[in-house]
Amino acid sequence: MVRRAAAELLGTAFLLAAVVGSGIMAERLAGGNVAIALLANTLATGAALVALILAFGSVSGAHFNPVVTLSMAMKKAMRWREAPGYILAQISGGFIGVAAANKMFGCALFFASHHIRSGPSQLLSEFVATFGLIVVIWACLESRSSAVPFAVGAYIVAAYWFTASTSFANPAVTLARAASDTFAGIRLGDVPGFVAAEMAGGLAATLLCSWLFRNSRLVSAEVTGG
């Protein structure tokens, strides 16, 4: 369990360093072109996710996300008593990653974000982004588990662009990004709404997947003659 928690902490730290660090770099180099900055931030985040899931998947499952951890516990893919340790490691790792990114670019260790992300469209976006993420994970686990790292990375890259919120889809990421007043930040007052929407999206997706994939292995065996 200690090794698993360490993997979750380290992986989430690198994820946040990639999200926030690439956001700062993109904003500085894009010359005011927000679309170019977002594209750079998107590609770095997606690539980091693929690499980190491949790196740590065999140790902890590479959740890096409290919603994923809770979904795994709900579907009995992990023990409930392990979930608090995972979530604490993810949140701690998130802040470590943000601190590292801030300092790498000469900013304060932590400084509160003023990036406003409020309103119904933002909350709906977070619900949809998290719902889709959980569905993609479970669908891949059911059909081709080796594809999970690439599917998650690809989905997040796409969700950056098809959601108004740019797809945080992760309470640990949301909390940590409030501590960086940069391109990737979020105002502290907007965090509770985002987290609530993410949790709701994750719960809805987990319930759907519990029904949707209930007999998928049996159907697959029948189709293939297994």
C-alpha positions in Angstrom: 0.0 0.0 0.0 2.9 2.4 0.7 4.4 1.7 -2.7 1.0 2.2 -4.3 0.4 5.5 -2.5 3.9 6.7 -3.5 3.2 5.9 -7.1 -0.1 7.8 -7.0 1.7 10.8 -5.3 4.5 10.8 -7.8 2.3 10.3 -10.8 -0.1 13.0 -9.8 2.8 15.4 -9.1 4.2 14.9 -12.5 0.8 15.3 -14.1 0.2 18.6 -12.4 3.7 19.8 -13.2 2.9 19.0 -16.9 -0.5 20.7 -16.8 0.6 23.9 -15.0 4.2 24.1 -16.4 3.1 23.7 -20.0 0.4 26.3 -19.4 2.9 28.8 -18.2 5.3 28.0 -21.1 2.5 28.2 -23.6 1.2 31.5 -22.4 4.7 33.0 -22.4 5.5 31.8 -25.9 2.1 32.2 -27.7 2.3 36.0 -27.9 -1.3 36.4 -26.7 -2.8 33.8 -29.0 -5.0 31.8 -26.6 -5.8 29.1 -29.1 -2.1 28.3 -29.6 -1.5 28.4 -25.9 -4.4 26.0 -25.3 -3.2 23.7 -28.0 0.3 23.5 -26.5 -1.2 22.9 -23.0 -3.4 20.2 -24.4 -0.7 18.2 -26.2 1.6 18.3 -23.2 -1.1 17.1 -20.8 -2.2 14.3 -23.1 1.3 13.1 -23.7 2.2 13.2 -20.0 -0.9 11.2 -19.1 0.0 8.4 -21.6 3.6 8.3 -20.3 2.6 8.4 -16.6 -0.1 5.7 -16.9 2.3 3.4 -18.7 5.0 4.1 -16.1 2.9 3.6 -12.9 0.0 1.4 -14.0 1.6 -1.8 -12.9 2.2 -0.4 -9.4 -1.0 1.4 -8.4 -3.2 1.3 -11.4 -2.2 4.9 -12.2 -5.5 6.5 -11.1 -4.1 10.0 -10.3 -7.7 11.0 -9.8 -10.0 10.6 -6.8 -13.0 10.0 -9.1 -11.2 7.1 -10.7 -10.3 5.7 -7.3 -13.9 5.9 -6.0 -15.2 4.4 -9.2 -12.8 1.5 -8.8 -13.9 1.0 -5.2 -17.5 1.1 -6.2 -17.0 -1.6 -8.8 -14.9 -3.7 -6.3 -11.7 -3.3 -8.4 -10.0 -2.2 -5.2 -10.7 -2.3 -1.5 -12.6 0.6 0.0 -10.1 0.9 2.8 -7.4 1.6 0.3 -9.2 4.5 -1.2 -8.5 7.2 1.4 -4.7 6.6 1.1 -4.9 6.9 -2.7 -6.9 10.1 -2.5 -4.6 11.7 0.1 -1.6 10.8 -2.1 -3.3 12.2 -5.2 -4.2 15.6 -3.6 -0.7 15.9 -2.0 1.0 15.0 -5.2 -1.1 17.6 -7.0 0.1 20.4 -4.8 3.7 19.2 -5.0 3.4 19.2 -8.8 2.0 22.7 -8.9 4.7 24.0 -6.5 7.4 22.5 -8.7 5.9 24.0 -11.9 5.5 27.4 -10.3 9.1 27.5 -9.1 10.5 26.1 -12.4 9.1 29.3 -14.1 10.2 31.7 -11.4 6.8 32.1 -9.7 5.8 32.0 -6.1 5.6 28.5 -4.6 1.8 28.9 -4.3 -0.3 31.9 -5.3 -4.1 31.9 -5.5 -5.6 31.8 -9.0 -7.9 34.6 -10.2 -8.9 32.7 -13.4 -12.7 32.7 -13.3 -14.4 29.5 -14.3 -18.0 29.7 -13.2 -21.5 29.3 -14.5 -23.8 26.4 -15.6 -21.9 25.8 -18.8 -18.6 25.2 -16.9 -20.3 22.9 -14.4 -22.0 20.9 -17.2 -18.7 20.7 -19.0 -17.0 19.2 -15.9 -19.9 16.7 -15.5 -19.6 15.6 -19.2 -15.8 15.5 -19.2 -15.6 13.3 -16.1 -18.5 11.1 -17.2 -16.8 10.5 -20.5 -13.4 9.8 -18.8 -14.8 7.1 -16.5 -16.8 5.5 -19.4 -13.6 5.4 -21.6 -11.6 3.8 -18.7 -14.2 1.1 -18.0 -14.9 0.4 -21.6 -11.2 -0.1 -22.4 -10.7 -2.3 -19.3 -13.5 -4.5 -20.5 -12.3 -4.8 -24.1 -8.6 -4.1 -24.2 -6.9 -3.0 -21.0 -3.6 -2.3 -22.7 -5.2 0.5 -24.6 -6.2 2.5 -21.4 -3.1 4.8 -21.3 -3.6 5.8 -25.0 -7.4 6.1 -24.7 -7.2 8.3 -21.6 -4.6 10.5 -23.1 -6.5 10.9 -26.4 -9.8 11.5 -24.6 -8.3 14.3 -22.4 -6.8 15.9 -25.5 -10.2 15.9 -27.2 -12.1 17.0 -24.1 -9.8 20.0 -23.7 -11.4 21.3 -26.9 -15.0 20.0 -26.8 -15.8 21.2 -23.2 -16.1 24.9 -22.2 -14.1 24.2 -19.0 -11.1 22.6 -20.8 -11.8 19.3 -19.0 -10.3 19.3 -15.5 -12.2 16.0 -14.8 -10.3 15.5 -11.6 -10.9 16.9 -8.1 -7.2 16.6 -7.2 -6.2 18.6 -10.3 -8.9 21.1 -9.6 -7.8 21.7 -6.1 -4.1 22.0 -7.0 -4.7 24.3 -10.0 -6.3 26.9 -7.6 -2.8 27.4 -6.2 -1.3 28.8 -9.5 -2.5 32.1 -10.9 -1.5 31.2 -14.4 -3.0 30.0 -17.7 -4.1 26.7 -16.2 -5.5 28.1 -12.9 -8.9 28.2 -11.4 -10.3 30.7 -8.9 -10.7 29.2 -5.5 -14.3 30.1 -5.2 -15.1 28.1 -8.4 -13.4 24.9 -7.0 -16.4 23.5 -5.0 -18.7 23.6 -8.0 -16.1 21.9 -10.2 -15.5 19.2 -7.7 -19.2 18.5 -7.2 -19.8 18.3 -10.9 -16.8 15.9 -11.3 -18.0 13.7 -8.5 -21.5 13.6 -10.0 -20.2 12.8 -13.5 -18.0 10.0 -12.1 -20.9 8.5 -10.1 -23.3 8.6 -13.0 -20.7 7.0 -15.3 -19.8 4.2 -12.8 -23.5 3.3 -12.4 -24.0 3.3 -16.1 -20.9 1.1 -16.7 -22.0 -1.3 -13.9 -25.1 -2.0 -16.0 -23.7 -1.6 -19.5 -20.8 -4.0 -19.2 -22.4 -6.4 -16.8 -22.5 -9.3 -19.3 -19.9 -8.0 -21.8 -17.4 -10.8 -21.0 -20.0 -13.5 -21.5 -21.2 -11.9 -24.8 -17.6 -11.7 -26.0 -17.0 -15.3 -25.3 -20.2 -16.3 -27.1 -19.3 -14.3 -30.2 -15.8 -15.6 -30.4 -16.7 -19.2 -29.5 -14.9 -19.0 -26.2 
